[in-house]
Amino acid sequence: MLNIPNFRKDGNPFNSTIAPLPPPTSPLSPTRAPPPSGTPPSGWVPPSGQAPGKRADGPSAAEGSGTEGKKKFLTTKRVVWISIAVVISFIVLVLVCLLLIPKCTRRREEADEIFKRHQVGAYRGNREHPGDEGSLPTNHMDKVSQEVNTRPKDDVWAGTRRMGAIPKLWNEQEKNVQRMGTEPKLHEHEIEMMLTPPPPPPPPAPPADIPRAKPSARTPKLSSSARSFTIATLQQYTNSFSQESLIGGGMLGSVYRAELPDGKVLAVKKLDKRALSQQNDVDFIELVNNIDRIRHAHVVELVGYCAEHGQRLLIYEYCSNGSLQDALHSDDDFKKKLSWNTRIHMALGAARALEYLHEVCHPPVVHRNFKAANVLLDEELNVHVSDCGLAPLISSGSVSQLSGQILTAYGYGAPEFESGIYTSQSDVYSFGVVMLELLTGRKSHDKTRSRVEQFLVRWAIPQLHDIDALSRMVDPSLDGQYPAKSLSHFADIISRCVQSEPEFRPPMSEVVQDLLDMIRREGPSNESIGAKFMS
C-alpha cells in the first residue's frame, strides 16, 4: 500500500465516529459534489486552537459544553419556580390569617361578654348569699381576666406578625369558651339586664342585732340560780362604789358593802380588768355557773353577778365579822374573844371547806389563793371561805405572776409555787400557815420583826416539836387557857401540812379526821364542837 501515490497514513482512523456534517449552505448556492475520500473540502477551516489532523475531537467538546449549559438552565428554572411557590405560599398564609382573625376576635368578644356576665352574677350572688364566692372558681376567674387584660384590641394587627402564636391563643380561648359553656346560656335581653349596674347594697345591719338573729353556738345559758344585777342598781346599793362602802380588796379586785332596799346586806366584788384580760362574756358566764355549783356550809355563797358595759362583778353573801386576818391582827379586843376552842372550831371549818373542794367537787377545785384574808367570819364566828372557784382568773397572765409574788411575799405560798406548780397539796400548805396564825397570833409575814422571825413558817417549824418552845410560841392573848395535849396535837397537824415536799403533806380529809380525833380526846368541853362538824 506504500506504493499507492499520495497515500496518507495519518488521516482519520476508520474506527472513529462520523464527522459532523458541514453547516448548511445557502439555498441559492448550487449543491456541490462531495470531495474525494480523504480530501478536505475546499474552504474548510479547522476550529481555532485545533490542528487539522485532530478533527475527530471536535464533536466531544461540543457535546460537553451543551450539557453544562443545560444544567445551568435547569438550576435557574428551579430557583424561579421556588421563588414563585414561596410568594404564593405567603399570599395564601396571609389570606388564611385574614380569615381567622375575625373569628378569633369574635371568640374573644364572646369570652369578654361571658366574663362580664359572671362578674355581675358573682356580685349578685355575694349580695344574696354573703358566704358564696361566685359562680366560677377563683383560679378560673383569674385566668379569664388575665387573658382579656393581656390581649387588648389594639394588638389585633400586631398578631398578624406573630402567626405562630395565633393558633395557640385560639386553642386556649376555645378551651375557655368550652369550659364556660357548661354555664347556662342566657338570651340577649337577660345579658343586658345582668350587665346593667346593680343597685347599691343595703346598709349593713347594726352589730347589736346580729347576736339576736344568730346567737353564738358557744353562748352558754345560765344554769345557776344566781341573780343578774345591773350596774345602775349596784351603784345605788353601794353609794356609787364610794370609799365608805369599800370593805376590802386583793389582787382580783375590790369588795364593797351593798345594802338593798329591804335591808339585806351583800358583798359586791368588782373584778379587776387585769384579771379579766383573757375573759370574754362566754367565759364569765361559765365561771358564774361553776362558782354557783359550789354549795357548802363553809363556803361563801354566790348570790348574783353583773356583766354590763365591760364590767364584771360578783355578788356574795355578807359576813358581818370580816376576815380571820382582821380578827387576829387588827382588833386586839376582838382577838381576846377567840378562845382556844373557838380557834379549833375555825380550823376545822376551813379544813371542811377545802376537803369539799378537793375531794367532793367534780371536777376537783383548787382554791389557789387560800389565806387568812379569805377566811370570813359570820356573826357566830362560823368560817366561810371566799374566792372559791376563781382559780381560772388567778391562773391567767400577769395575775398568775402577781399572785405568786404575793403568796410568797406574805408567806402563804408553797415552795413549789415559785416553779409555777400549784396543786391541791399547795392548798394544804397554805392551810398549815393559817393554822400557825391561829396558834401564834402572828402574821404569816411581819416586816416589823427581826429578820429571823419575819417569815412565820421558817421561824416556827424548828420549835413545833419542842414542848417548852411551843408553849412560848402560843398567842399571849390566850393567857395560857389551853390543854397541853391539844396544843401538841395541833402543832403536829401543822408540821405535816407545811412539809416542803408536796407528797408528804396529808390530804384534807385526813386533816379533818385528825382535828375531829383531837377534839374527842380532849373531853366533853370540846365534844360539842366535834358533834357540830361530824355531819
RODO-2510 file (C-alpha; in nm, 4 decimals, decimal comma):
residues 535
     n   res          X          Y          Z
     1     m     0,0000     0,0000     0,0000
     2     l     0,3001     0,2249     0,0301
     3     n     0,3305     0,2217    -0,3408
     4     i    -0,0016     0,3982    -0,3811
     5     p     0,0666     0,7550    -0,4846
     6     n    -0,0477     1,0239    -0,2421
     7     f    -0,1268     0,7639     0,0347
     8     r    -0,1645     0,9251     0,3720
     9     k    -0,1350     0,7136     0,6730
    10     d    -0,2169     0,9888     0,9218
    11     g    -0,5770     1,0504     0,8166
    12     n    -0,8922     0,9862     1,0088
    13     p    -0,8989     0,6482     1,1747
    14     f    -1,1542     0,4060     1,0440
    15     n    -1,2930     0,3337     1,3941
    16     s    -1,3696     0,6996     1,4706
    17     t    -1,7155     0,8465     1,4802
    18     i    -1,8744     1,0035     1,1838
    19     a    -1,7598     1,3538     1,1257
    20     p    -2,0203     1,6197     1,1717
    21     l    -2,1973     1,7493     0,8707
    22     p    -2,0846     2,0831     0,7387
    23     p    -2,3057     2,3773     0,8081
    24     p    -2,5887     2,4149     0,5691
    25     t    -2,5159     2,6274     0,2748
    26     s    -2,7259     2,8932     0,1329
    27     p    -3,0168     2,7580    -0,0660
    28     l    -2,9248     2,9842    -0,3553
    29     s    -2,5865     2,8219    -0,3989
    30     p    -2,5775     2,5091    -0,6070
    31     t    -2,5217     2,1774    -0,4463
    32     r    -2,1632     2,0892    -0,4512
    33     a    -2,0389     1,7399    -0,5006
    34     p    -1,8614     1,5803    -0,2182
    35     p    -1,4922     1,5815    -0,2424
    36     p    -1,2953     1,2725    -0,2874
    37     s    -1,2447     1,0491     0,0055
    38     g    -0,9774     1,1718     0,2364
    39     t    -0,9604     1,5158     0,0801
    40     p    -1,0910     1,8055     0,2817
    41     p    -1,3315     2,0262     0,1137
    42     s    -1,2124     2,3483    -0,0193
    43     g    -1,2668     2,6419     0,2072
    44     w    -1,2892     2,4297     0,5258
    45     v    -1,1141     2,5898     0,8176
    46     p    -1,0433     2,3913     1,1273
    47     p    -1,1635     2,5273     1,4621
    48     s    -0,9312     2,7643     1,6385
    49     g    -0,6813     2,6015     1,8638
    50     q    -0,7186     2,2646     1,6894
    51     a    -0,4940     2,1216     1,4247
    52     p    -0,6419     1,9876     1,1112
    53     g    -0,5187     1,6437     1,1871
    54     k    -0,7240     1,6275     1,5041
    55     r    -1,0762     1,6965     1,3829
    56     a    -1,2068     1,3863     1,5489
    57     d    -1,2051     1,5624     1,8926
    58     g    -1,4430     1,8348     1,7809
    59     p    -1,7748     1,6589     1,8409
    60     s    -1,6866     1,5531     2,2051
    61     a    -1,6056     1,9108     2,3144
    62     a    -1,9283     2,0463     2,1707
    63     e    -2,1301     1,7788     2,3454
    64     g    -1,9756     1,8686     2,6975
    65     s    -2,0425     2,2381     2,6596
    66     g    -2,4055     2,1614     2,5778
    67     t    -2,4518     1,9543     2,8952
    68     e    -2,3157     2,2307     3,1157
    69     g    -2,5471     2,4846     2,9582
    70     k    -2,8426     2,2572     3,0120
    71     k    -2,7578     2,2178     3,3835
    72     k    -2,7314     2,5937     3,4286
    73     f    -3,0619     2,6368     3,2585
    74     l    -3,2332     2,3805     3,4861
    75     t    -3,0887     2,5422     3,8027
    76     t    -3,2108     2,8861     3,7032
    77     k    -3,5527     2,7456     3,6247
    78     r    -3,5733     2,5690     3,9621
    79     v    -3,4868     2,8894     4,1504
    80     v    -3,7551     3,0775     3,9622
    81     w    -4,0216     2,8157     4,0439
    82     i    -3,9225     2,8018     4,4120
    83     s    -3,9467     3,1801     4,4388
    84     i    -4,2887     3,1725     4,2787
    85     a    -4,4009     2,8971     4,5208
    86     v    -4,2776     3,0938     4,8245
    87     v    -4,4589     3,4067     4,7118
    88     i    -4,7798     3,2102     4,6519
    89     s    -4,7499     3,0364     4,9937
    90     f    -4,7008     3,3680     5,1709
    91     i    -5,0039     3,5146     4,9952
    92     v    -5,2142     3,2101     5,0889
    93     l    -5,0950     3,2270     5,4512
    94     v    -5,1800     3,5971     5,4741
    95     l    -5,5267     3,5260     5,3334
    96     v    -5,5798     3,2448     5,5851
    97     c    -5,4758     3,4739     5,8711
    98     l    -5,7099     3,7444     5,7500
    99     l    -5,9903     3,4885     5,7529
   100     l    -5,9062     3,3591     6,1007
   101     i    -5,8577     3,6952     6,2752
   102     p    -6,2296     3,7905     6,2676
   103     k    -6,3175     3,4523     6,4184
   104     c    -6,0588     3,4963     6,6947
   105     t    -6,1825     3,8495     6,7601
   106     r    -6,5414     3,7239     6,7755
   107     r    -6,4480     3,4469     7,0203
   108     r    -6,2531     3,6887     7,2390
   109     e    -6,5515     3,9234     7,2485
   110     e    -6,7709     3,6300     7,3484
   111     a    -6,5247     3,5449     7,6255
   112     d    -6,5297     3,9098     7,7403
   113     e    -6,9068     3,9057     7,7441
   114     i    -6,9203     3,5816     7,9437
   115     f    -6,6596     3,7149     8,1854
   116     k    -6,8627     4,0319     8,2447
   117     r    -7,1725     3,8195     8,2879
   118     h    -7,0020     3,6123     8,5555
   119     q    -6,8722     3,9235     8,7246
   120     v    -7,2256     4,0569     8,7546
   121     g    -7,3523     3,7159     8,8626
   122     a    -7,0835     3,6900     9,1302
   123     y    -7,1700     4,0372     9,2606
   124     r    -7,5376     3,9498     9,2746
   125     g    -7,4558     3,6161     9,4367
   126     n    -7,2467     3,7841     9,7050
   127     r    -7,5321     4,0205     9,7852
   128     e    -7,7867     3,7428     9,8040
   129     h    -7,5556     3,4830     9,9633
   130     p    -7,2711     3,6535    10,1506
   131     g    -7,0986     3,3221    10,2122
   132     d    -7,0913     3,2365     9,8380
   133     e    -6,7805     3,3125     9,6346
   134     g    -6,9471     3,3435     9,2928
   135     s    -7,0328     3,1082     9,0096
   136     l    -6,6765     3,0433     8,8978
   137     p    -6,3706     2,9220     9,0899
   138     t    -6,1159     3,1857     9,1777
   139     n    -5,8387     3,0404     8,9643
   140     h    -6,0668     3,0262     8,6599
   141     m    -6,1738     3,3892     8,7001
   142     d    -5,8103     3,4951     8,7317
   143     k    -5,7201     3,3090     8,4119
   144     v    -6,0008     3,4703     8,2098
   145     s    -5,9237     3,8171     8,3420
   146     q    -5,5538     3,7783     8,2686
   147     e    -5,6209     3,6642     7,9116
   148     v    -5,8613     3,9512     7,8497
   149     n    -5,6321     4,2122     8,0009
   150     t    -5,3194     4,0934     7,8240
   151     r    -5,4824     4,0943     7,4760
   152     p    -5,6221     4,4450     7,4072
   153     k    -5,7986     4,5095     7,0796
   154     d    -5,5185     4,7312     6,9547
   155     d    -5,2945     4,4246     6,9240
   156     v    -5,5064     4,2538     6,6580
   157     w    -5,2901     4,3671     6,3664
   158     a    -4,9751     4,3051     6,5669
   159     g    -5,0927     3,9458     6,5926
   160     t    -5,0639     3,9030     6,2170
   161     r    -4,6889     3,9358     6,2564
   162     r    -4,6863     3,6581     6,5164
   163     m    -4,8543     3,3858     6,3169
   164     g    -4,7197     3,1084     6,5381
   165     a    -4,8890     3,2488     6,8498
   166     i    -5,2403     3,2760     6,6979
   167     p    -5,3303     2,9032     6,6904
   168     k    -5,2086     2,8595     7,0496
   169     l    -5,4127     3,1557     7,1749
   170     w    -5,7087     3,0378     6,9694
   171     n    -5,6899     2,6941     7,1315
   172     e    -5,6696     2,8446     7,4810
   173     q    -5,9669     3,0711     7,4199
   174     e    -6,1549     2,7837     7,2619
   175     k    -6,0906     2,5756     7,5772
   176     n    -6,2078     2,8625     7,7950
   177     v    -6,5225     2,9023     7,5893
   178     q    -6,5856     2,5275     7,6064
   179     r    -6,5248     2,5326     7,9816
   180     m    -6,7591     2,8248     8,0229
   181     g    -7,0069     2,6503     7,8007
   182     t    -7,1171     2,4463     8,0970
   183     e    -7,2802     2,7632     8,2349
   184     p    -7,6414     2,8132     8,1240
   185     k    -7,6741     3,0312     7,8163
   186     l    -7,8765     3,3471     7,8515
   187     h    -8,0731     3,5403     7,5976
   188     e    -7,9622     3,8820     7,4858
   189     h    -8,2194     4,0671     7,6950
   190     e    -8,1143     3,8701     8,0035
   191     i    -7,7486     3,9539     7,9411
   192     e    -7,8345     4,3210     7,9048
   193     m    -8,0272     4,3113     8,2326
   194     m    -7,7311     4,1468     8,4070
   195     l    -7,4812     4,3948     8,2628
   196     t    -7,6767     4,6927     8,3892
   197     p    -7,5222     4,8418     8,7048
   198     p    -7,6755     4,6748     9,0116
   199     p    -7,8414     4,8884     9,2769
   200     p    -7,6266     4,9823     9,5760
   201     p    -7,6208     4,7213     9,8530
   202     p    -7,8474     4,7827    10,1510
   203     p    -7,6854     4,9337    10,4601
   204     p    -7,5407     4,6710    10,6962
   205     a    -7,7442     4,5730    10,9953
   206     p    -7,6276     4,7184    11,3272
   207     p    -7,3911     4,4872    11,5156
   208     a    -7,6223     4,4796    11,8145
   209     d    -7,8862     4,2935    11,6116
   210     i    -7,6522     4,0166    11,4985
   211     p    -7,6435     3,8207    11,8244
   212     r    -8,0239     3,8289    11,8413
   213     a    -8,0636     3,6962    11,4913
   214     k    -7,7877     3,4366    11,5158
   215     p    -7,6951     3,3562    11,8734
   216     s    -7,3454     3,2202    11,9194
   217     a    -7,3218     2,8446    11,9413
   218     r    -7,0767     2,8817    12,2303
   219     t    -7,3021     3,1101    12,4355
   220     p    -7,3988     2,9061    12,7411
   221     k    -7,7266     2,9518    12,9186
   222     l    -7,7091     3,0473    13,2824
   223     s    -7,7841     2,7178    13,4538
   224     s    -7,7459     2,8521    13,8067
   225     s    -7,9842     3,0283    14,0398
   226     a    -7,7591     3,3347    14,0526
   227     r    -7,9442     3,6609    14,0077
   228     s    -7,8456     3,9116    13,7422
   229     f    -7,7868     4,2649    13,8669
   230     t    -7,7458     4,5839    13,6665
   231     i    -7,4731     4,8407    13,7098
   232     a    -7,7331     5,1035    13,7954
   233     t    -7,8791     4,9053    14,0838
   234     l    -7,5360     4,8144    14,2203
   235     q    -7,4317     5,1791    14,2089
   236     q    -7,7420     5,2613    14,4063
   237     y    -7,6759     4,9870    14,6642
   238     t    -7,3055     5,0763    14,7098
   239     n    -7,3482     5,4546    14,7002
   240     s    -7,1739     5,4615    14,3588
   241     f    -6,8941     5,2378    14,4883
   242     s    -6,7829     5,5049    14,7306
   243     q    -6,4819     5,4776    14,9574
   244     e    -6,7122     5,4465    15,2586
   245     s    -6,8574     5,1263    15,1091
   246     l    -6,5136     4,9698    15,0465
   247     i    -6,4566     4,6801    15,2878
   248     g    -6,1567     4,5047    15,1353
   249     g    -5,9504     4,4321    14,8301
   250     g    -5,6986     4,1990    14,6748
   251     m    -5,5250     4,1044    14,3524
   252     l    -5,8575     4,0100    14,1863
   253     g    -6,0432     4,3295    14,2727
   254     s    -6,2131     4,5355    14,5409
   255     v    -6,5048     4,4371    14,7674
   256     y    -6,7847     4,6813    14,8519
   257     r    -7,0685     4,6662    15,1007
   258     a    -7,4082     4,6844    14,9292
   259     e    -7,7322     4,7440    15,1179
   260     l    -8,0546     4,6506    14,9396
   261     p    -8,3826     4,8416    14,9886
   262     d    -8,5171     4,5595    15,2085
   263     g    -8,2229     4,5995    15,4457
   264     k    -8,0309     4,2907    15,3349
   265     v    -7,6553     4,3425    15,3080
   266     l    -7,4432     4,1865    15,0331
   267     a    -7,0754     4,1950    14,9377
   268     v    -7,0002     4,3105    14,5809
   269     k    -6,6653     4,2002    14,4371
   270     k    -6,5685     4,4259    14,1470
   271     l    -6,3203     4,2245    13,9413
   272     d    -6,0062     4,3971    13,8212
   273     k    -5,9700     4,4360    13,4433
   274     r    -5,6272     4,2787    13,4681
   275     a    -5,7919     3,9598    13,5938
   276     l    -6,0381     3,9727    13,3027
   277     s    -5,7807     4,0289    13,0280
   278     q    -5,8417     3,6813    12,8854
   279     q    -6,2103     3,6517    12,9828
   280     n    -6,4973     3,7205    12,7429
   281     d    -6,8715     3,7120    12,8107
   282     v    -6,8927     3,3389    12,7438
   283     d    -6,6074     3,2596    12,9815
   284     f    -6,7541     3,4801    13,2520
   285     i    -7,0956     3,3088    13,2374
   286     e    -6,9224     2,9711    13,2575
   287     l    -6,7285     3,0983    13,5583
   288     v    -7,0533     3,2059    13,7274
   289     n    -7,2075     2,8635    13,6635
   290     n    -6,9044     2,6869    13,8118
   291     i    -6,8978     2,9074    14,1231
   292     d    -7,2702     2,8640    14,1807
   293     r    -7,2313     2,4841    14,1830
   294     i    -7,0042     2,5112    14,4878
   295     r    -7,2513     2,4723    14,7728
   296     h    -7,1185     2,4125    15,1220
   297     a    -7,1849     2,5439    15,4707
   298     h    -6,8289     2,6750    15,4988
   299     v    -6,8061     2,8325    15,1510
   300     v    -6,9295     3,1868    15,0828
   301     e    -7,2497     3,1607    14,8804
   302     l    -7,2773     3,3356    14,5429
   303     v    -7,5948     3,5457    14,5199
   304     g    -7,5643     3,7055    14,1772
   305     y    -7,3481     3,8646    13,9112
   306     c    -7,3297     4,1625    13,6774
   307     a    -7,1879     4,1798    13,3247
   308     e    -7,2572     4,5203    13,1714
   309     h    -7,0547     4,7900    12,9963
   310     g    -6,7365     4,5847    13,0145
   311     q    -6,7654     4,5462    13,3927
   312     r    -6,7668     4,2095    13,5720
   313     l    -6,8964     4,1892    13,9291
   314     l    -6,9773     3,9008    14,1633
   315     i    -7,2293     3,9421    14,4455
   316     y    -7,1839     3,7251    14,7576
   317     e    -7,3487     3,6864    15,0944
   318     y    -7,2132     3,9247    15,3546
   319     c    -7,0110     3,8080    15,6574
   320     s    -7,0523     4,0667    15,9298
   321     n    -6,7400     3,9855    16,1350
   322     g    -6,4961     4,0364    15,8499
   323     s    -6,1986     3,8103    15,7903
   324     l    -5,9797     3,5988    16,0142
   325     q    -5,6873     3,8254    15,9273
   326     d    -5,8718     4,1243    16,0729
   327     a    -5,9743     3,9256    16,3793
   328     l    -5,6186     3,8106    16,4554
   329     h    -5,4116     4,1141    16,3583
   330     s    -5,6278     4,4262    16,3657
   331     d    -5,8549     4,4284    16,6692
   332     d    -5,6966     4,3263    16,9981
   333     d    -6,0281     4,3388    17,1836
   334     f    -6,1927     4,1096    16,9329
   335     k    -5,8865     3,8847    16,9358
   336     k    -5,9356     3,8192    17,3059
   337     k    -6,2735     3,6664    17,2244
   338     l    -6,1025     3,3952    17,0187
   339     s    -6,0621     3,1195    17,2755
   340     w    -5,8669     2,8007    17,2136
   341     n    -6,1834     2,6057    17,1397
   342     t    -6,3011     2,8780    16,9020
   343     r    -5,9733     2,8592    16,7118
   344     i    -6,0017     2,4823    16,6791
   345     h    -6,3563     2,5395    16,5592
   346     m    -6,2299     2,7828    16,2911
   347     a    -5,9523     2,5468    16,1779
   348     l    -6,1983     2,2601    16,1426
   349     g    -6,4433     2,4725    15,9426
   350     a    -6,1722     2,5835    15,6986
   351     a    -6,0486     2,2241    15,6683
   352     r    -6,4016     2,1081    15,5877
   353     a    -6,4287     2,3690    15,3111
   354     l    -6,1023     2,2595    15,1466
   355     e    -6,1960     1,8930    15,1841
   356     y    -6,5184     1,9652    14,9938
   357     l    -6,3330     2,1486    14,7158
   358     h    -6,0598     1,8856    14,6740
   359     e    -6,2447     1,5583    14,7271
   360     v    -6,6189     1,6127    14,6840
   361     c    -6,6471     1,8527    14,3904
   362     h    -6,6293     1,7021    14,0414
   363     p    -6,4038     1,8106    13,8894
   364     p    -6,1935     1,8949    14,1945
   365     v    -6,1484     2,2642    14,2697
   366     v    -5,8106     2,4063    14,3707
   367     h    -5,8512     2,7271    14,5677
   368     r    -5,5073     2,8658    14,4771
   369     n    -5,5458     3,1732    14,6995
   370     f    -5,6144     3,0342    15,0461
   371     k    -5,5106     3,2767    15,3214
   372     a    -5,6448     3,4324    15,6412
   373     a    -5,7964     3,7244    15,4482
   374     n    -6,0188     3,4795    15,2550
   375     v    -6,1452     3,3075    15,5716
   376     l    -6,4557     3,5103    15,6591
   377     l    -6,6496     3,5045    15,9872
   378     d    -7,0211     3,5475    16,0360
   379     e    -7,2000     3,6689    16,3488
   380     e    -7,1455     3,3355    16,5245
   381     l    -6,7798     3,3200    16,4205
   382     n    -6,8519     3,0391    16,1766
   383     v    -6,5972     3,0139    15,8951
   384     h    -6,6890     3,0827    15,5303
   385     v    -6,4083     3,0505    15,2756
   386     s    -6,4290     3,3093    14,9960
   387     d    -6,2898     3,3272    14,6401
   388     c    -6,3684     2,9602    14,5764
   389     g    -6,3769     2,8829    14,2034
   390     l    -6,1781     3,1913    14,0990
   391     a    -5,8612     2,9981    14,0168
   392     p    -5,9155     3,0481    13,6365
   393     l    -5,8788     3,4231    13,6916
   394     i    -5,5679     3,3808    13,9061
   395     s    -5,4005     3,1485    13,6549
   396     s    -5,4293     3,3993    13,3674
   397     g    -5,1344     3,6081    13,2539
   398     s    -4,9911     3,8756    13,4780
   399     v    -5,2311     3,7898    13,7624
   400     s    -5,0710     3,4469    13,7929
   401     q    -4,7263     3,6008    13,8271
   402     l    -4,8568     3,8607    14,0715
   403     s    -5,0388     3,6001    14,2829
   404     g    -4,7177     3,4002    14,3119
   405     q    -4,5264     3,7044    14,4276
   406     i    -4,7953     3,7973    14,6819
   407     l    -4,8343     3,4487    14,8270
   408     t    -4,4590     3,4044    14,8521
   409     a    -4,4041     3,7516    14,9958
   410     y    -4,6734     3,7044    15,2595
   411     g    -4,5625     3,3553    15,3487
   412     y    -4,8624     3,1536    15,2222
   413     g    -4,7080     3,0119    14,9059
   414     a    -4,5752     2,6567    14,8991
   415     p    -4,2127     2,6100    14,7848
   416     e    -4,3240     2,4569    14,4533
   417     f    -4,5243     2,7681    14,3710
   418     e    -4,2060     2,9500    14,2720
   419     s    -4,1666     2,6896    13,9942
   420     g    -4,5154     2,7616    13,8613
   421     i    -4,6686     2,4476    14,0150
   422     y    -4,9868     2,4742    14,2196
   423     t    -5,1999     2,1738    14,3172
   424     s    -5,4381     2,0768    14,5939
   425     q    -5,1305     1,9962    14,8049
   426     s    -5,0336     2,3626    14,7722
   427     d    -5,3679     2,4498    14,9340
   428     v    -5,2757     2,2125    15,2198
   429     y    -4,9523     2,4077    15,2761
   430     s    -5,1425     2,7387    15,2849
   431     f    -5,3903     2,5866    15,5323
   432     g    -5,0975     2,4917    15,7597
   433     v    -4,9813     2,8551    15,7546
   434     v    -5,3299     2,9720    15,8622
   435     m    -5,3237     2,7171    16,1462
   436     l    -4,9889     2,8649    16,2539
   437     e    -5,1528     3,2087    16,2657
   438     l    -5,4301     3,0675    16,4869
   439     l    -5,1687     2,9113    16,7164
   440     t    -4,9276     3,2033    16,7466
   441     g    -5,1428     3,5063    16,6698
   442     r    -4,8656     3,6276    16,4347
   443     k    -4,8844     3,7309    16,0718
   444     s    -4,7529     3,4963    15,8052
   445     h    -4,5001     3,7677    15,7178
   446     d    -4,4173     4,0528    15,9524
   447     k    -4,1570     4,3094    15,8467
   448     t    -4,1605     4,4715    16,1897
   449     r    -3,9948     4,1698    16,3472
   450     s    -3,6315     4,0637    16,3262
   451     r    -3,5107     3,9028    16,0080
   452     v    -3,5152     3,5561    16,1612
   453     e    -3,8784     3,5936    16,2728
   454     q    -4,0216     3,7730    15,9675
   455     f    -4,1444     3,4562    15,7936
   456     l    -4,3695     3,2634    16,0293
   457     v    -4,3088     2,9152    15,8845
   458     r    -3,9290     2,9434    15,8934
   459     w    -3,9354     3,0653    16,2485
   460     a    -4,1941     2,8176    16,3838
   461     i    -4,1023     2,4838    16,2230
   462     p    -3,7916     2,4134    16,4370
   463     q    -3,9964     2,4738    16,7562
   464     l    -4,3099     2,2727    16,6822
   465     h    -4,1792     1,9516    16,8426
   466     d    -4,0264     2,1160    17,1472
   467     i    -4,2936     2,1413    17,4189
   468     d    -4,1196     2,4256    17,6002
   469     a    -4,0561     2,6255    17,2817
   470     l    -4,4110     2,5502    17,1681
   471     s    -4,5584     2,6929    17,4855
   472     r    -4,3611     3,0120    17,4264
   473     m    -4,4965     3,0333    17,0689
   474     v    -4,8633     3,0321    17,1724
   475     d    -5,0611     3,3552    17,1276
   476     p    -5,0265     3,5560    17,4505
   477     s    -5,3916     3,6623    17,4215
   478     l    -5,4920     3,3049    17,5155
   479     d    -5,3388     3,3672    17,8556
   480     g    -5,2442     3,0011    17,8969
   481     q    -5,6049     2,8789    17,8611
   482     y    -5,5451     2,5674    17,6511
   483     p    -5,4830     2,1957    17,7155
   484     a    -5,1213     2,0948    17,6651
   485     k    -5,2102     1,7744    17,4792
   486     s    -5,4434     1,9602    17,2456
   487     l    -5,1692     2,2136    17,1761
   488     s    -4,9262     1,9329    17,0925
   489     h    -5,1724     1,7600    16,8558
   490     f    -5,2479     2,0936    16,6901
   491     a    -4,8766     2,1571    16,6332
   492     d    -4,8320     1,8058    16,4928
   493     i    -5,1012     1,8661    16,2277
   494     i    -4,9340     2,1960    16,1349
   495     s    -4,5958     2,0253    16,0984
   496     r    -4,7319     1,7718    15,8493
   497     c    -4,9179     2,0343    15,6457
   498     v    -4,6135     2,2596    15,5898
   499     q    -4,3779     1,9863    15,4685
   500     s    -4,1501     2,1158    15,1916
   501     e    -4,2286     1,8179    14,9663
   502     p    -4,5897     1,8050    14,8412
   503     e    -4,6127     1,4249    14,8552
   504     f    -4,5503     1,4273    15,2318
   505     r    -4,8458     1,6572    15,3042
   506     p    -5,1712     1,4874    15,4117
   507     p    -5,4971     1,5207    15,2147
   508     m    -5,7571     1,7495    15,3671
   509     s    -5,9843     1,4593    15,4582
   510     e    -5,7058     1,3273    15,6811
   511     v    -5,6597     1,6710    15,8360
   512     v    -6,0318     1,6895    15,9119
   513     q    -6,0228     1,3467    16,0728
   514     d    -5,7194     1,4386    16,2847
   515     l    -5,8903     1,7520    16,4120
   516     l    -6,2034     1,5574    16,4985
   517     d    -5,9999     1,2933    16,6822
   518     m    -5,8182     1,5657    16,8735
   519     i    -6,1489     1,7191    16,9794
   520     r    -6,2825     1,3836    17,1028
   521     r    -5,9699     1,3127    17,3046
   522     e    -5,9841     1,6470    17,4816
   523     g    -6,3026     1,5652    17,6714
   524     p    -6,6616     1,6860    17,6992
   525     s    -6,5756     2,0541    17,6648
   526     n    -6,4859     2,0036    17,3001
   527     e    -6,7410     1,7354    17,2127
   528     s    -6,9966     1,9977    17,1124
   529     i    -6,7537     2,1305    16,8539
   530     g    -6,6847     1,7822    16,7200
   531     a    -7,0536     1,6935    16,7038
   532     k    -7,1214     2,0103    16,5064
   533     f    -6,8759     1,9120    16,2322
   534     m    -6,9395     1,5376    16,2205
   535     s    -7,2336     1,5746    15,9813
***
